[in-house]
Amino acid sequence: TQKYASLANNALGVYLIHPIICFILLQGIIFFQLSLTLPMVFALTVITISLALLLASIKLIHWFISPTFNIR
């Protein structure tokens, strides 16, 4: 159904966007020479998942995940 197709597209978006966000955050941790603690790991996990969900809901970014062309 359409509901499950939309849910699958958002899941795919999160799946594709999440590693990019993780890479950027981990590079920032290395650049600033921070040490990872358990609370920081939990915070970064919540941040990356939230950002991935937010970015997957933006129509322009969502189009790159599931492009649709209006051919007349």
Phi and psi in degrees as a GROMACS rama.xvg file:
@    title "Ramachandran Plot"
@    xaxis  label "Phi"
@    yaxis  label "Psi"
@TYPE xy
-64.3707  -35.7082  GLN-2
-61.3831  -44.9161  LYS-3
-72.4796  -31.5115  TYR-4
-66.3346  -41.0011  ALA-5
-65.0593  -42.4834  SER-6
-63.4415  -40.2987  LEU-7
-65.9477  -39.0858  ALA-8
-64.9997  -40.6641  ASN-9
-66.5869  -38.8213  ASN-10
-63.7102  -40.3829  ALA-11
-64.0831  -39.7587  LEU-12
-61.9603  -44.6852  GLY-13
-63.7737  -40.3336  VAL-14
-62.9884  -36.9593  TYR-15
-83.51  -33.6584  LEU-16
-82.9779  -34.5419  ILE-17
-56.7477  -45.7637  HIS-18
-63.1749  -32.9085  PRO-19
-65.957  -44.7227  ILE-20
-63.4151  -43.1976  ILE-21
-60.6888  -43.5467  CYS-22
-60.4125  -45.3923  PHE-23
-63.6128  -44.7162  ILE-24
-65.5336  -41.134  LEU-25
-66.6275  -36.5199  LEU-26
-65.5768  -36.143  GLN-27
-64.7252  -39.5444  GLY-28
-63.6833  -42.3305  ILE-29
-65.7503  -42.6798  ILE-30
-61.938  -43.3681  PHE-31
-87.7899  2.67109  PHE-32
53.1653  49.5255  GLN-33
-90.536  149.609  LEU-34
-98.7245  139.953  SER-35
-81.5707  129.817  LEU-36
-115.848  165.381  THR-37
-60.1153  -44.5395  LEU-38
-62.5243  -35.3375  PRO-39
-67.3614  -37.4186  MET-40
-63.6851  -44.8847  VAL-41
-62.8778  -43.1399  PHE-42
-63.6836  -44.8652  ALA-43
-64.8832  -34.7737  LEU-44
-63.3664  -47.2337  THR-45
-64.2784  -41.1449  VAL-46
-63.2648  -46.595  ILE-47
-66.9615  -39.583  THR-48
-66.6357  -42.0154  ILE-49
-63.4764  -44.7398  SER-50
-63.4305  -41.0348  LEU-51
-63.4019  -42.2618  ALA-52
-65.733  -40.8421  LEU-53
-63.93  -47.1918  LEU-54
-67.075  -33.9371  LEU-55
-68.8729  -21.2391  ALA-56
-87.7235  -10.0512  SER-57
-77.7271  128.526  ILE-58
-60.457  -39.9919  LYS-59
-65.2175  -45.4693  LEU-60
-69.3998  -37.2194  ILE-61
-63.2463  -32.0715  HIS-62
-63.7144  -37.8717  TRP-63
-67.0284  -27.6492  PHE-64
-77.1381  -43.2781  ILE-65
-135.545  78.9634  SER-66
-68.8529  140.005  PRO-67
-128.625  134.209  THR-68
-113.411  132.391  PHE-69
-93.9642  97.0469  ASN-70
-95.3168  128.466  ILE-71
